[in-house]
Amino acid sequence: MPSLLGFTDNAFLNRSDLVTAAKALVRPLESYRSDLGARVKIRPATVAGFDDVAAQLEGFSRPLLAIGAFINDERDNLVLLRWMKGLAAGVDPDGVEYWGDMTDFDQRMVETESICLALLTAPDHLLPLLDDKTKNNLKVWMRQINQHDMPPNNWRWFRIFVNLTLMRLFDVPRSEVRDIMDADFDLLDSFYIEDGWSSDGKWSHERKQADYYSGSFAIQFAQLMYVRFAVDDDSRVEKYTQQAKEFATNYWRYFNEDGAAIPFGRSLTYRFAFSAFWAAAAVAGIELPNPVHELGSVKGLVLRHLRWWSKHTDMFSSDGILNIGFTYPNMYLCEDYNSPQSVFWCLKTFVVLGLPEDHPFWTCEEAPYPQNSLATTQLIKAPHHLVNNSKEHHFLLSSAQMTNKLHKAKDAKYCKFAYSSAFGFSVPTGPSLAQMAPDNTLCVSNDGGESWKVRNNPINTCVERVIIGGTEGPVLTSSWRPWKNVDLQIETSLIPLAQSYPGWHIRIHRILWAQEGERTALADGFQLIDGGFAIPAFTATGHHIPELSPENASAAEGCLKGNKSYLAKSAFGAGGIVDLTNTSAIQPSVPQEGVGEAVEGLVASEAQILRADPNSNLIHPRTFIPILKHEFVPSRTEEMGAFHSTPFKETWLVSGVFAVSLSEYWSGDISKLWANRPRISVMNRQSSSGSLRFKVE
């Protein structure tokens, strides 16, 4: 697919470059705009779960987030006039392009945010282009949002911006909207977790979501834009300013030195909206804390991120339209609320164009990535993440997040053990193992591999401690039950090791199942798969990376099988997995009353390369996944001529997971790091519910 001139050839150094990029992104939409300009319908068309008129409204409204690119040049007056004529047609209840009345839980509510932010950003440019009839129609149309039910999530911010706009620009008295605004604020504030982080909806057994959607381009973004435009609400402005400062303290860690962000969570087709928080912080004029206290640091985080995206030309269709996907078109990734027009939510980062050319954000020097003298791995408590910022690999470990909302690929987006800015993560394309593409997660089968259960809905999540090289550090521990009606539980502890063992992290799995389970669903045993990172499977010349023999093991590209290990190497980097289980290191737990001695049910373990289904990974269309496959059978004893299952207590497995990404910032010796493997020398749990203790050497 061709590049989009103005974006993929953009240096992203200054305001002029962002103006050029914004116009390049918006310009191709014109050929899909309706006669009166109120709707945009991209073809070839796919649909979302809401009605198609609302989807066409997305195509009109979301480009307005980049309004700052069109307000300082007289040559753009025709563009603004075209937009405002479209707005007039969209809110005219008697017109052929009317957007329609709002109803309960209506997508039209979402699209009010872009319209309101554009009007609040450039009222002197836009309002004079609207006649009195249109202003009244717009006011009537927006007021409908106060008459209908909305979901208890980030959507409440859309109603807040509508009412703020009605008060500031349309002379609606505060008394008319105060009560509903206060109720929305109270609900949104109940989503707060700690350290500046909010969940999208209350953090509960139904959903634990703290990702880019709830952070950078939804709740935190909205809070900062409210700080920018609020009137006479000093207490909330102060609160949201403080939360943004706390959020910024560690949010920069989700971005790599090259500008890439670690994909995690849903709505990832919004792409460079990842950096919308930084753009909104600049617009709100907030002085952030160390290490992003300089405005140049914020500028660098925005510009480096856009530069990274400019290198991914496959996200544009042949006519220059952004497609649904991540670095390339991928419908497996999208949610049911993603229409072809939805992707332009990415323009939230371009709200920074609301700052004039002479603003300090544009005149200051871009500061380098803030990594010197800071910890390699940082525990971020609110989202239950351990983020690793070492040069050889930028990734996070995760243990606690989940949702029962029926988002496509929800378990892949929230419940994996690790997520990487270099290798992304994979989403399922079907029910077979290769189609499930289980990178950085567990899969269990009790029918010989015909069907698989993938890790989801973690329970008993906590932060524990581990001794690594004499130093104590954090460990993320959680449990998972593959089947509700089977007494099988897998407890996993994730140990970051990049400080002492670059490229590595360890997963310790403690597997428990009961005698009753052996008699039923586990009567024939089960298989367990632990997956590593999904490694790009093409060579520099476009062929599949080959199998390597011991004689050519040092080759730069290929798959190398070892003793219970597998390593995959390509031009982008390498990833591998190794069975580090050391039975001599296991100190059995204190026996529970009524439970027999530990029985070894593991009969076979093997390292393999799984050739994941094409187009399952977000960043690389073809990947191989190093996996460990374990097979268990229930142990049996013979009594009086009959076989009986022996009560099972626990089995421990240890997986060493390795990955490094080759880039201009790191090009070290992969073989040396792969050979430098950690070892667990002590491993025990003091009681069935007590603390987990490890010693890593």
C-alpha positions in Angstrom: 0.0 0.0 0.0 1.3 3.5 -0.8 2.5 6.0 1.7 0.4 9.0 2.7 2.4 12.0 1.7 2.3 14.6 4.4 2.3 11.9 7.1 4.6 9.0 6.3 7.3 11.4 4.9 6.8 13.8 7.9 9.8 14.7 10.2 7.4 15.7 13.0 9.7 18.5 14.4 7.4 21.5 14.8 3.9 22.8 14.6 4.0 23.2 10.8 4.8 19.5 10.5 1.7 18.6 12.6 -0.5 20.9 10.6 0.7 19.2 7.4 0.1 15.7 8.9 -3.4 16.7 10.1 -4.4 18.0 6.7 -3.0 14.9 5.1 -5.1 12.6 7.3 -8.3 14.6 6.9 -8.0 15.4 3.2 -8.9 12.0 1.8 -12.3 12.1 3.6 -13.6 14.8 1.2 -14.2 12.3 -1.5 -16.5 10.3 0.8 -18.4 13.4 2.2 -22.2 13.8 1.5 -23.5 16.5 -0.7 -24.3 18.9 2.2 -21.2 17.9 4.1 -22.9 16.5 7.3 -21.9 12.8 6.7 -18.8 10.8 5.8 -19.2 7.2 4.6 -15.9 5.5 3.7 -16.0 2.7 1.1 -15.6 -0.2 0.8 -18.0 -0.1 3.8 -18.1 -2.1 6.9 -20.5 -1.4 9.8 -20.5 -1.0 13.5 -23.0 -2.1 16.1 -24.9 1.2 16.0 -26.9 2.7 13.1 -25.1 3.8 10.0 -26.1 7.4 10.2 -24.3 7.6 13.6 -21.3 6.0 11.9 -21.4 8.7 9.2 -21.6 11.3 11.9 -18.3 9.9 13.2 -16.7 10.7 9.9 -17.9 14.3 10.2 -17.1 15.0 13.8 -13.8 13.3 14.6 -11.7 15.2 12.2 -12.8 18.4 14.1 -10.4 17.3 16.8 -7.7 18.7 14.5 -9.5 22.1 14.1 -6.3 23.9 15.1 -4.7 23.0 11.8 -7.3 25.0 9.9 -7.8 28.2 11.8 -4.6 30.3 11.2 -4.5 30.3 7.4 -7.0 32.2 5.3 -6.7 29.5 2.6 -8.5 27.2 5.0 -11.5 29.4 5.4 -13.3 27.3 2.7 -12.6 24.2 4.7 -14.1 25.7 7.8 -17.1 26.9 5.9 -17.6 23.5 4.4 -17.5 22.0 7.9 -19.9 24.5 9.3 -22.3 24.0 6.4 -22.2 20.3 7.2 -22.9 21.0 10.9 -25.9 23.1 9.9 -27.2 20.2 7.7 -26.6 17.7 10.5 -28.6 19.5 13.1 -31.5 20.6 10.9 -34.4 18.3 11.9 -36.2 19.1 8.6 -33.1 18.4 6.4 -32.2 15.3 4.4 -28.9 14.9 6.2 -30.2 15.4 9.7 -28.2 13.2 12.1 -31.3 12.1 13.9 -32.7 12.5 17.4 -30.7 11.0 20.3 -32.0 8.0 22.1 -30.8 6.1 25.2 -27.2 4.9 25.0 -26.8 6.5 21.5 -23.5 6.7 19.6 -24.5 10.3 18.7 -23.7 11.2 22.3 -20.1 10.2 21.8 -19.7 12.4 18.8 -20.7 15.5 20.7 -17.3 15.6 22.3 -15.4 16.4 19.1 -17.9 19.0 18.1 -17.8 20.7 21.5 -14.0 20.7 21.7 -13.8 22.3 18.3 -16.3 25.0 19.3 -14.5 25.6 22.6 -11.1 25.7 20.9 -12.0 28.1 18.1 -15.2 29.9 18.9 -14.1 33.1 17.2 -13.5 31.2 13.9 -16.5 28.9 13.9 -19.5 30.6 15.5 -19.5 33.5 13.0 -20.0 30.9 10.3 -23.3 29.7 11.8 -26.5 31.6 11.4 -29.0 32.0 14.2 -31.2 29.2 13.0 -28.2 26.8 13.0 -27.1 27.9 16.4 -30.6 27.2 17.8 -30.8 23.9 16.0 -27.4 22.9 17.4 -28.4 23.9 20.9 -31.7 21.9 20.7 -29.9 18.9 19.3 -27.2 18.9 21.9 -29.6 19.4 24.8 -31.2 16.0 24.0 -28.2 14.4 25.7 -29.7 15.5 29.1 -32.9 13.6 28.4 -31.6 10.1 27.9 -29.8 7.4 29.7 -26.1 6.9 29.3 -23.8 4.0 30.2 -21.9 4.4 33.6 -18.5 4.8 32.0 -16.4 7.5 30.3 -19.4 8.5 28.1 -20.5 10.8 31.0 -17.6 13.2 30.0 -19.4 13.7 26.6 -22.4 15.1 28.5 -20.2 17.3 30.6 -18.6 18.9 27.6 -22.1 19.4 26.0 -23.3 21.2 29.0 -20.1 23.2 29.4 -20.4 24.3 25.7 -24.1 25.2 26.2 -23.1 27.4 29.2 -20.0 29.0 27.6 -21.2 29.6 24.1 -25.0 29.3 24.0 -26.0 31.2 27.1 -27.7 28.3 28.8 -27.9 29.1 32.5 -25.7 27.1 34.9 -28.8 26.3 37.0 -30.3 24.3 34.1 -27.4 21.9 33.9 -25.8 22.0 37.3 -27.5 19.0 38.9 -26.9 16.7 35.9 -23.3 17.8 35.7 -22.7 17.2 39.4 -24.2 13.7 39.1 -22.0 12.9 36.1 -18.9 14.2 38.0 -19.8 12.1 41.0 -20.0 8.9 38.9 -16.8 9.6 37.0 -14.9 10.3 40.2 -16.0 6.9 41.6 -13.9 5.3 38.8 -10.7 6.6 40.4 -8.2 4.0 41.6 -5.0 5.7 42.8 -1.9 7.5 41.6 -3.9 9.4 38.9 -5.4 6.3 37.3 -9.0 5.6 36.7 -10.8 2.6 35.4 -13.4 2.8 32.7 -16.3 2.1 35.0 -16.0 1.0 38.6 -13.1 -1.4 39.3 -15.1 -4.5 40.3 -15.5 -8.2 39.7 -17.3 -7.4 36.4 -14.4 -5.4 35.0 -10.9 -4.2 35.9 -9.9 -2.0 33.1 -7.1 0.6 33.3 -5.7 1.0 29.9 -5.1 3.7 27.2 -8.9 3.9 26.7 -9.6 4.7 30.3 -6.4 6.8 30.6 -4.8 8.7 27.8 -7.6 9.2 25.3 -10.7 9.0 27.4 -10.9 9.9 31.1 -7.5 11.5 31.6 -7.8 13.3 28.3 -11.3 14.6 29.2 -10.2 15.7 32.6 -7.4 17.8 31.1 -9.6 19.4 28.5 -12.0 20.3 31.2 -9.1 21.9 33.1 -8.5 24.0 29.9 -12.1 25.1 29.4 -13.8 25.0 32.8 -15.3 28.1 34.2 -15.6 28.9 38.0 -14.9 25.3 39.1 -11.5 25.7 40.8 -11.8 22.7 43.1 -12.3 20.2 40.3 -9.7 21.9 38.2 -7.2 21.5 41.1 -8.2 17.9 41.6 -7.9 16.9 38.0 -4.6 18.8 37.7 -3.2 16.8 40.6 -4.4 13.5 39.2 -2.7 14.3 35.8 0.6 15.0 37.6 0.4 11.7 39.4 -0.5 9.9 36.2 2.3 11.5 34.3 4.9 10.3 36.8 4.8 6.8 35.4 2.7 7.0 32.2 5.8 8.0 30.2 7.1 4.5 30.8 4.5 3.0 28.4 6.4 4.8 25.6 9.8 3.5 24.3 12.8 5.6 23.3 11.8 5.2 19.6 8.3 6.5 20.3 6.5 3.2 20.2 3.8 2.6 22.9 3.1 -0.8 24.4 -0.3 -1.9 23.0 -2.6 -3.0 25.8 -6.4 -3.0 26.2 -9.1 -2.2 23.7 -9.7 0.5 21.1 -6.2 0.1 19.8 -7.3 1.0 16.2 -7.2 4.6 17.5 -3.5 4.3 17.2 -1.6 7.5 18.0 -4.4 8.6 20.4 -2.0 6.9 22.8 -0.2 10.2 23.2 -3.4 12.3 23.6 -2.7 12.7 27.3 0.6 14.5 26.6 -1.1 16.7 24.0 -4.0 17.6 26.4 -1.5 18.3 29.3 0.2 20.8 27.0 -3.1 22.4 26.1 -4.2 22.6 29.7 -0.9 24.3 30.7 -0.1 21.9 33.5 3.4 21.7 34.9 4.1 18.0 35.3 6.5 16.4 37.8 9.9 14.9 37.2 11.0 13.2 34.9 8.6 15.0 32.5 8.7 18.4 34.2 10.1 20.2 31.2 7.7 21.1 28.4 10.3 19.8 26.0 9.9 16.3 27.6 6.1 16.4 26.8 6.9 17.6 23.3 9.3 14.8 22.8 6.8 12.1 23.9 4.3 13.4 21.4 6.6 13.9 18.4 8.5 10.6 18.8 5.3 8.8 19.0 4.0 10.3 15.8 7.4 9.6 14.1 7.1 5.9 15.0 3.6 5.8 13.4 4.8 7.6 10.3 7.0 4.5 9.5 4.0 2.2 9.3 2.6 2.8 5.8 0.3 -0.2 5.7 -2.2 1.5 8.0 -3.3 3.5 5.0 -5.5 2.3 2.2 -4.7 3.0 -1.4 -6.7 6.2 -1.3 -5.0 7.5 1.8 -7.7 6.6 4.2 -6.7 5.2 7.6 -7.9 1.6 7.8 -9.2 -0.4 10.7 -6.3 -2.2 12.4 -3.0 -1.3 14.1 0.1 -1.2 11.9 -1.7 -2.9 9.1 -5.4 -3.6 8.3 -6.8 -6.1 10.8 -10.5 -6.7 11.4 -9.7 -9.3 14.1 -8.5 -6.5 16.3 -11.6 -4.2 16.1 -14.5 -3.9 18.4 -18.2 -3.9 17.5 -18.1 -0.1 17.9 -15.5 0.4 15.2 -16.9 1.7 11.9 -14.5 2.7 9.1 -14.9 6.3 10.3 -14.2 5.5 14.0 -10.4 5.3 13.5 -10.2 9.1 13.4 -10.4 9.2 17.2 -6.6 9.1 16.6 -6.7 12.8 16.0 -7.1 13.5 19.7 -3.4 13.9 19.9 -3.8 16.8 17.4 -5.7 18.9 19.9 -2.2 20.3 20.6 -2.6 22.3 17.4 -5.0 24.5 19.5 -1.8 26.1 20.8 -0.6 29.0 18.6 2.8 29.0 16.9 4.4 31.2 19.5 3.4 29.0 22.4 6.3 27.6 24.5 5.4 24.1 23.5 6.4 24.9 19.9 9.3 27.2 20.7 11.0 25.0 23.3 13.6 22.3 22.4 12.5 18.7 22.3 13.9 16.9 25.3 15.3 13.3 25.0 13.6 10.3 26.4 13.6 10.4 30.3 15.4 7.3 31.2 18.7 8.2 32.9 19.2 7.2 36.5 15.7 5.7 36.7 14.7 2.2 37.7 14.7 -0.3 34.8 11.5 -2.0 36.0 8.8 -0.1 37.8 5.7 -1.4 39.6 2.7 0.7 38.7 0.1 -0.2 41.3 -3.1 1.0 39.9 -3.1 -1.0 36.7 -1.2 -3.9 38.3 1.7 -3.5 35.8 5.4 -4.0 36.0 6.9 -1.9 33.2 10.4 -2.6 31.9 12.2 0.2 30.1 15.5 -1.4 29.3 17.1 -0.8 25.9 17.0 -4.4 24.8 13.2 -4.8 25.3 10.4 -2.5 26.3 7.5 -4.5 27.7 5.1 -4.8 30.7 4.0 -7.7 32.9 0.4 -7.7 33.8 -1.7 -9.8 36.2 -5.0 -8.4 37.4 -7.0 -6.8 34.6 -10.1 -8.3 32.9 -13.6 -7.5 31.7 -16.8 -9.4 31.3 -18.0 -6.9 28.7 -18.2 -8.7 25.4 -15.4 -6.9 23.6 -13.8 -8.8 20.8 -10.6 -10.6 21.9 -11.1 -9.2 25.4 -9.0 -11.9 27.1 -6.1 -11.2 24.7 -6.4 -7.5 25.3 -6.4 -7.6 29.1 -5.4 -11.0 30.5 -2.1 -11.9 29.0 1.1 -12.0 31.1 3.2 -9.7 29.0 2.7 -7.0 26.3 5.5 -5.5 24.2 6.0 -2.3 22.2 8.2 -4.2 19.7 6.3 -7.5 19.3 2.8 -6.3 20.2 0.4 -9.0 21.1 -1.9 -11.5 19.2 -5.7 -11.7 19.0 -7.6 -14.9 18.2 -8.7 -15.6 14.6 -10.5 -18.9 15.4 -10.7 -21.8 17.9 -7.7 -23.9 16.9 -4.4 -23.4 18.9 -2.6 -21.7 16.0 -5.7 -19.5 15.5 -5.8 -18.6 19.2 -2.2 -17.4 18.8 -1.5 -17.7 22.6 1.5 -15.5 23.0 2.3 -14.7 26.7 -0.6 -16.6 28.1 -1.7 -20.0 29.3 -4.0 -22.4 27.4 -5.5 -25.6 28.8 -7.2 -28.5 27.1 -8.8 -31.6 28.6 -9.9 -33.3 25.4 -6.5 -34.0 23.8 -6.1 -30.6 22.2 -9.4 -30.5 20.3 -10.5 -27.4 22.3 -8.7 -24.9 24.5 -9.4 -22.6 27.3 -7.3 -19.4 27.4 -6.4 -17.5 30.6 -9.0 -15.0 31.6 -10.6 -13.4 34.7 -7.7 -13.7 37.1 -8.4 -14.0 40.8 -6.5 -13.6 44.0 -4.3 -10.9 42.5 -1.6 -9.5 44.7 2.0 -8.0 44.7 4.6 -10.2 46.4 8.3 -10.0 46.8 11.3 -11.9 45.4 15.0 -12.0 46.1 17.1 -11.4 42.9 20.8 -11.3 43.3 20.4 -10.3 47.0 18.0 -7.5 46.2 14.3 -7.7 47.0 11.8 -6.8 44.2 8.1 -7.0 43.3 6.3 -10.0 41.9 2.8 -10.1 40.4 0.8 -13.1 41.5 -2.6 -14.2 40.3 -4.7 -17.3 39.9 -6.9 -18.7 37.2 -9.5 -21.4 37.1 -10.0 -22.6 33.5 -13.4 -24.2 34.2 -15.9 -23.1 36.8 -17.1 -26.6 37.6 -13.7 -28.3 37.8 -11.4 -27.9 40.8 -8.3 -27.1 38.8 -6.4 -23.9 39.7 -3.2 -22.4 38.3 -1.4 -19.7 40.4 1.2 -17.7 38.4 3.9 -15.4 39.7 5.6 -13.1 37.2 9.2 -12.1 38.1 10.9 -9.3 36.2 14.6 -9.9 35.7 15.9 -7.3 33.2 18.1 -5.6 35.7 20.1 -8.8 36.3 19.2 -10.9 33.3 18.6 -8.6 30.3 15.8 -9.9 28.1 14.3 -12.3 30.6 11.4 -12.7 32.9 10.2 -15.8 34.8 6.8 -17.3 35.3 6.3 -19.7 38.2 3.1 -21.7 37.9 1.7 -23.6 40.9 -0.9 -26.1 39.7 -3.4 -27.6 42.0 -6.3 -30.0 41.3 -8.5 -32.2 43.4 -9.3 -35.9 43.4 -12.9 -35.1 42.4 -11.8 -33.3 39.3 -9.8 -36.3 38.2 -12.9 -38.5 38.3 -14.8 -36.1 36.0 -13.5 -33.6 33.5 -9.8 -34.4 34.2 -10.2 -38.2 34.1 -7.9 -38.4 31.0 -5.5 -35.7 32.2 -5.0 -32.3 30.5 -2.5 -30.3 28.5 -1.1 -27.0 29.5 0.7 -24.5 27.1 2.7 -21.5 28.2 3.4 -19.1 25.3 6.3 -16.6 24.8 6.4 -13.5 22.7 5.2 -13.6 19.1 8.3 -13.1 17.0 8.2 -11.8 13.4 8.5 -14.9 11.2 9.9 -13.4 8.0 13.5 -13.0 7.1 14.9 -9.8 5.7 14.2 -11.2 2.2 10.6 -12.1 2.9 10.9 -15.9 3.5 9.9 -17.7 6.6 12.7 -18.0 9.1 14.2 -21.5 8.8 14.9 -24.2 11.3 18.5 -24.1 12.5 20.7 -27.0 13.2 23.4 -27.0 15.9 25.9 -26.4 13.1 24.4 -23.1 12.0 22.9 -22.1 15.4 24.7 -18.7 15.2 22.8 -17.6 12.1 21.1 -14.3 12.5 17.7 -15.6 11.5 16.0 -18.9 12.3 14.4 -21.2 14.9 16.7 -23.1 17.2 15.4 -26.0 19.3 17.3 -27.0 22.4 16.9 -29.1 25.5 13.4 -28.0 26.6 13.9 -24.7 24.9 13.2 -22.9 21.6 14.5 -19.6 20.3 13.2 -17.7 17.2 15.5 -15.1 15.6 14.5 -12.6 12.9 15.6 -9.2 11.6 13.4 -7.5 14.2 14.7 -9.3 17.2 14.5 -12.7 19.0 12.2 -14.5 21.5 12.4 -17.8 23.2 11.2 -19.9 26.1 12.9 -22.5 28.3 11.6 -24.9 30.9 13.5 -23.9 34.1 11.6 -26.2 36.4 14.0 -27.4 39.1 12.4 -29.9 41.4 15.2 -29.7 43.9 14.4 -26.0 44.5 10.8 -26.8 45.5 10.0 -26.7 49.2 6.5 -28.2 49.5 3.8 -26.2 51.1 2.5 -27.0 54.6 0.1 -29.9 54.0 -3.6 -29.1 54.4 -5.8 -31.2 56.5 -7.4 -34.0 54.5 -5.1 -33.6 51.5 -2.6 -36.3 50.6 1.0 -35.9 49.8 2.1 -34.3 46.5 1.8 -36.5 43.5 3.8 -35.8 40.3 1.2 -35.8 37.5 3.4 -34.2 34.9 4.4 -36.9 32.3 5.8 -34.9 29.4 7.2 -31.4 28.7 8.4 -30.1 25.3 9.4 -26.8 23.8 7.9 -26.1 20.4 7.4 -23.3 17.8 3.8 -22.5 17.2 3.2 -21.0 13.7 0.5 -18.6 14.6 -2.4 -17.9 12.2 -1.5 -15.0 9.8 -2.7 -11.6 10.7 -3.3 -12.5 14.4 -0.6 -10.2 15.7 -1.2 -6.4 15.9 2.3 -5.3 14.7 3.7 -8.2 12.6 1.3 -10.0 10.2 3.2 -13.3 10.4 4.7 -14.6 13.7 6.1 -17.7 15.3 5.4 -18.2 19.1 7.9 -20.2 21.2 5.8 -22.3 23.6 6.2 -24.9 26.4 3.7 -27.8 26.2 3.1 -29.9 29.3 1.0 -33.0 29.6 -0.6 -34.2 32.9 -2.3 -37.4 33.8 -3.9 -38.2 37.1 -1.8 -40.6 39.2 -3.7 -43.9 40.2 -3.3 -46.6 42.8 -4.7 -50.1 42.6 -6.8 -51.3 45.5 -8.7 -54.6 45.5 -8.4 -54.9 41.7 -9.7 -51.4 41.1 -7.8 -48.3 40.2 -8.4 -45.1 42.2 -7.2 -41.6 41.7 -4.7 -40.4 44.3 -5.5 -37.1 45.9 -3.3 -34.4 44.2 -1.9 -31.4 46.0 0.4 -29.4 43.8 2.9 -29.3 41.0 5.2 -26.4 40.2 6.5 -25.3 36.7 8.9 -22.6 35.9 9.1 -20.9 32.5 11.9 -18.6 31.5 10.7 -16.2 28.8 13.2 -14.3 26.7 12.8 -11.5 24.2 15.0 -8.7 22.8 14.2 -6.3 20.0 16.9 -5.1 17.5 16.8 -1.3 16.9 19.0 1.7 16.5 19.0 1.9 20.3 20.2 -1.7 20.9 22.1 -4.2 18.8 23.8 -6.5 21.3 24.7 -10.1 21.4 21.5 -12.1 21.4 23.2 -15.5 21.9 25.0 -14.2 25.0 21.8 -13.0 26.6 20.0 -16.2 25.7 22.8 -18.3 27.3 22.7 -16.2 30.5 19.7 -17.9 32.0 18.4 -17.4 35.5 17.9 -20.2 38.0 15.4 -20.6 40.8 17.2 -21.9 43.9 14.4 -21.7 46.5 10.7 -21.9 45.8 7.9 -22.4 48.4 4.7 -21.1 49.7 4.5 -21.0 53.5 0.9 -22.1 53.5 -2.0 -22.5 51.2 -2.9 -18.8 51.5 0.4 -17.5 52.8 3.3 -15.6 51.1 5.1 -17.0 48.1 8.9 -17.0 48.4 11.6 -17.3 45.7 15.3 -16.9 45.4 16.6 -16.3 41.9 20.3 -16.8 41.1 
